């Protein structure tokens, strides 16, 4: 017994292929297509141009934001440096004695420095020297620093001590200075803004 499907012509056994449109003169409908979505090179060129323009605008905007942030930070550091300079003048005139500044190691221990000044926090992690320069006094200490002393680098004076730190102990610079010499701002030569 033969199966009814065995009597079908060969064209009916082959996979479904759409009949060709006699009005279609393109030899291959997929020729020249490059994108997964079937877009032509001309379509993708326009989107690449738009994408690169968008990327360029985003880069310019990010650079402008970075420039503005840097300018704002510079202005804050200059303002903080003026406040510290005013404090140092009042401290000198009123005889506030500077102390030798020491660096604390991350793993414990301390090392001397050639600096004198005033610690701004109770944990002695930051200080200003008698010239008004700001120092972070916590750093890795090796045998050399422990024996010969450490030379910390001055950093820009921040308006807020501990900002961005992990311990969350944040203190405005003016409050830290007022702890050292209460009411010093009232006796400053120039008013602080």
N, C-alpha and C positions, 0 to 999 in steps of 0.2 A: 504494500500500500504506500502510495506516495503521499507526501505531505502537501497541502495546498500551497504552502509558501515556496515549494520547490518549483512550481510552475510559473513563478513570477519572473518577469524579465530581469536581466542583470542590473539595469538602472535602478530598479526598486530595491535591490540588495545593497547597493553602495550607500555610503553615508549621505545624509541630506546636504545637497549643494544647491544653493539658490540658483535659479536659472539666470543666465546673463541677460541684461537689459540691452536690447539691440541699439538703443540710443546712447548707451554709455560708451564713450570713446576712450576713456582712460584705461590703459592696459592693465594697471594694477592699482587698486584703490588704496593700498597701504604704502605705496612707494612715496618716499620723501617724508614720511612720518617719523618723528623721533621721540616724542614724549610718551610716557606710559598712558597718559590720558588721551593719546591720539592727536596731540597738538602738533602743528607743523613747525618747522624751524623758524618761520617768520613769526608765528605766535609766541614761541618761547623767547625769541630775541627781544620782543617788546616787554615781556614779563621780566626778563633778566635786567633790562635797562631800568624798568621801574623798581625792581628789587635792589639794584645797586644804588639807585638814587635814594631810596628809602634808607638803605644801610649808611650811605654817606651822611644823610641828614641826622640819623641817630648818632653816628660817631661825632658829628659836629656839636650836637646838643649835649652829649656826654662830656666832650672836651670843654664846652662852655660852662657846664655845671662844675666840673673839676676846677676850672680857672676861678670861678666865683667862690667856691669853697676855700681854695688856697688864699685868695685875697681876703676873705673874711677871717681866716685863721691868722694871717699875717697882721691884720688890724688888731685882733684880740691880743696877740703876743706883744705888739708895740704898746698897747694900752696897759697890759700887765707889767711890762718892763718899766713904764713911767710910774706906776703905783709902787713897785719895788724900789725904784730909785728914790722916790719921795720918802718911803719908809726908812731906807738906809740913812738918808740925811737926818731925819728926826731921831733915829736910834743913836747915831753918832753924837748929835748935839745934846742928847739927854743921857749919854753915857751907858747905853745898854751894851754890856760886855759880850763880845763874840766869843764863841767856844771853838776849840779844834773840832773839825768835822771828820767823821770816820765813815768808812764804807762797810756795810754789812754784806756778808756772803750769802748766797742762796741756801747753802747747806749749813749755815751757822758761821760763827767767827766774825771778826772785824779786821779791818786794816786801816792804818792811819792815812791821811792825805796831807798835802801841804796847805790845806785850806782852813780858814777860820770863818765863822759866820753864825747863822742861827737855823736851827731845825724848825721846820714848819709843821711837822706832825709829831705826835707823841711817840710813834714807832721809829722815829729818826730815819725815815725812808727818803725824805726830800728836805732840801735846805737851800738857803741863799747864802752866798758869801758876802764879805764886806764890800765887794765891788758891785753887788746887786745881780750877780749871775746865779742862775737856777741849776740845781743838780739833783738827779735821782741817785740816791746813795745805796742802792741795792744792786749788786752785780756778782757774777761768778768770781771767786777768789782762788787763785792758785797759790802755790808755795812762794813764788816770787813776790806777789802782791802782799802776802801776809808778812814776809820778812822785810821787804824794801818799801812797802807802801803802795797805795793805789793812786791812780790819776784819773778820776772821773771826768767826763766831758760835760761842759755846760750845755744846757738845752734851752730852747725858747721857754719863756715863763708862761705858764698856763693861767687862765683866769679862774679855773676850777682845779683843785688838787684831787687826784684819784679818779678823774673822769675816764671812763673806759676800762677801769680796773675790775678785776674779778671779785674783789671783796665788797664792793658796793659802798665803801667808806669815802664819800665825796664831801669836799669842803671848799667853799669859796676862798680864793686867795686872800681877800680883805679880812675875812674872819680869822684865818690862820695868822695873819700879821697882827691883828688886834689882840689875839691871845698872847703874843709876845710882848706887846707894848700897848696896853689898853688906852683907847682914846687918842692914839697917835694921829689919826686923820685930822682931828680938830687943830692939831698943832703943826700940821704940814704947811710949808711955805706957800704952796699953791693948792687951791681946791682940786679935789679929784672928781673927775666926771664919771 
